[in-house]
Amino acid sequence: MPVRGRLSRVFAVAALALGAGLAAEAPAAGFSLDSASVKPRKAFFDAPGEVAIRFRFSAPGPSDVSVRIAGAGAGEVRRYELGQLDPGQRHVVRWDGLTSTRRAAPDGHYRVLVGPTGAELATAGRLRLIGHHHPIRGPHGGRGGVGEFGAARNGGRIHQGFDATARCGTPLVAARGGTVVRRRFHPSLDGHYVVISGRKEGLTYRYSHLTRPAEVAKGDRVFTGQVLGYVGRTGNAASTPCHLHFELRTKGGRLLDPEPFLRAWDRHS
């Protein structure tokens, strides 16, 4: 066979193989996202119940489906490759608020995209992810300068947290899900108090002056927004208005001023 003929045959075989490869990666023809929903639209990180992404699609047959969660600033934070799914059925994916590297996704607005693997995906819904909940579930205020972080106390002490006032018996909830590391009673300071190590962030949260022992025990796994106890006046708060003494510490034990955090959380709780 002439050289020219052999080369033509080689190029023809190569082109055929390349075409077959491209066809294998192409999305199934006729894929259509028929219905989709994302709930809740406002989700707290590590709250009871995960974000539910529900969808139904049409296609000539079973299709490989991808689900992507992307934020405006963070880009894609999580991707699910679901493999072969049957058309015409309802499918559900649940997102726990973690990224693909198992870190907590940043607070912000996210778009959920669904479609055939390897093709352009369609928007299935949107949500806002919020990392923290204000710890008082009900009307609340402050004690003024005496309740601020760093305020002077007897014996040369300083105030190590922030005092948020509320009616006695108002529910106190976990500002962040995590693990209970301490649940005790201190008669001359905190009264009934509980300390929680926040999940996926390295902060601890102290809730003091509860009316009675916290409704969780040491070692318990708690969730964002879960009731821990109730605003009270135990410990050295007996002569003060009912309030929550709230402390924030880093993993290394460094105290943080809770007030800016509480103000931010109050805006969306």
N, C-alpha and C positions, 0 to 999 in steps of 0.2 A: 504494500500500500504506500503511495507517495506520502512524504513527510507532511505535506499540507493536509491530506486527508486524515492522517493520524491525529494531528493537532486539533482539527475540527471536531473529531470524535471525543477527544479528551475534554475540550471545552464544553461540549454538549453534556457529557456525563457530569462534569463539575457543576454546571448550571442547574442540572436536574436535582443534584444532591442539595445544593444551596436552597433551591426552591422548596424542597421537602422540609428542610430545617426551618425555614421561615414559616411554612404552613403549620408546623408543629407548635410554634410559639404564638401564633396568632390566636386571638380570642374567638370563641365560638360565634358563628354568625347568628344574628337574630336575637341576641341577648337584650332583654328589656327589664329594667327595674320597675315593677308594677306598683309596689307600695313599700313605704319605709317609715320608721319612727325611731326617735331617740328619747328615752325617758329615764330619769327626770331631766328637764332642761336646765335646772339649777342643781348641781350635785356637789355635796361636800365630800372631800377626800376622806376615805376610810369611814364613811357613814354606813349604817346598816343597809344592806341592799346595794348592788352595784348598778352602774349605768347599763340599761338594757337597750341593745340595738336590734330591732326587729325588721325583717325585710322579706319580700316575696318577689320572685322574678320569673320571667318567661324566657324560654330558650328551646331549641329543637331537641335537646337532651341534657343529661347531667353536665354541669360546667364547673370548672375550677373558679372559685370566687375569692376575691380579696376584700378585706375591710381595713381601711386606714383611718387613723385619728390624727388630725393635724391642727396645730395652733398657728395663729398669725405670726407670732414671734418665735415660737419654739420649733416650727416646721413639723415634720412627721414625728410623733412621739411613740406611736404603737401601730403595729401592722399584724393582721391575722390572715394567714393563708389557709383557707378552709378546705381545699381539695374539692373533690367532686360532690356537688350538691344537686339535688333533684329540683327541677323547676316546678312552679305551681304550689309549692309548700311554704309554710312559714318557717323562717330560720331565725335563730336568736344568738347573738354574741353578747357577752357581758364583760364590761371593762371595769377593772378595779382601781383605775386612776394611776396606775403605774406605767412607766415607760418600758420600752423593749429591754432596757438594761436594769429593770426592776427598781428604779428610783421613782420617787413621787413626782408626777407631772407638775409643772409650774401652774400656779393660779392663772386663769385666763379663759378666753373664749376658744372653743374648738369646733372644727367641722368634721363630720363623719362621712366618709366616702365608701361606696360599695360598687362593685362591678366585677367583670370577668378578669381573671389574672392576666396581666400583660397588656391590658387595654386601658383607655381613659375611664376613670371611675366617676360615678354620679354622686352628687350630694344627697345623703340619706337624712341628714338632720344636723342640728347644731346644739351645743350645750355650753354652759359656763361651769368650770371646775373651781371650787373654793376650798382652800386648805384648812380653814379654821372657822369655828362657830363661837359667837360670844358666849361666855360661860353662864350668864344669867338669862334664863328664859322668862322674861317678863320685864315690866318697867324698872328702870334702874337709874342711878345717878352717881355722884361722887361726894366725898366728905370735905372737899376743899383742900387747902394746904396740908392739913394734918394727916390726910390720907394719901398723900403723894409719895412716890418713890424717893427715898433719901431724906425724908422729914426726920427731924430730931426726936429722939425718944429718951425716956428716963435712963439714967446710968450710962450716958454717953453712947447709947445705941442709935442706929439709924433705922428708919422704916425700910424694910427690904422688899416690899411689894407695893401694890396699889389697892386701895379700898374702894369697892363699888357698892353703893347702898341699894337696898331693895327691901321690900316687906319681908318680915320673917316668914319662912315657909315657901318662899319663891323657889322654884326648881333651879338647881345648879346642874349644868351639863358639861360634858367633856369638850373642851375647846379643840382638842385634837385626840383622835383615837390613839390607843397605845396599850401599855401594860401598867397595872397598878404596882408600884414599887414600895409604897408605904401607906398604912392606914392606922392612925393612932389617935390618942387623946393626950393633949398637953394642958394641964389645968391652969398654968399661969401665963400661957402665951396663945397658942393656936386653937385651943379647945379641940373639938373634933376636926380632924383634917385628913386629907388624902393627897398623895403625890403620884402623878402619872408620867411615865416616860413616853414621849410622843413618838409615833411610828414614822420611820423613814425621814427623820430630821435632826435628831440629836439635842432636843430640848426637853426639859422636865417642867411640869406644871403643878403648882401647889395650891390647893383650895382649903381655906381655913375658916374656922368659926361656924361650922355646920351645926344645925340644930341637934343632931344625933349622929351616931356612927354612920359613915358613908355606906351606901347600898351596894358596895363592891368590896371584894377582899383582895389582900395582897396576892399577886400573881394572876389576877383576872385580866382577861383581854377585854378592853372596852372600845367603844366606837365613838366617832365624832358625833356630838349631839346627844349621847346617852346620858340619862339622869344619873348623877352621882350622889346627890343628897339635896339639902335645902338650906337656904340662907338662914343664918342664926346669929347668936350672940355668945357662944360658948368661949371658954378661956378668958383672956383679958379683955374681951369685948362686951362683958356683962353690963358695963355702964355707958356703952356707946349705942348709936343707932344700929339696927340690924344691918349687917354688911358682909360681903365676901372679901377676905384678904387674899389677894391673888399674886403669886410669885412665878417668875420665869427664870430658869437657869439654863446655861449651856451645858453640854456634856461634861465639860471640865469643871463645872460648879460656879462659873462666873454669873453674877446676877445681872439681869437686864431690866430696864425700866418697862413695865408692862403697859403703861398708859397708851403709848402710840399704837401698840398692837391691838389693844382693846378697842380703841377708837376706829381702827381700820376694820376690825371684825364686826363691829356694831353696825356698820353701813350695809352689810349684806346678810346679817343673820335674821 
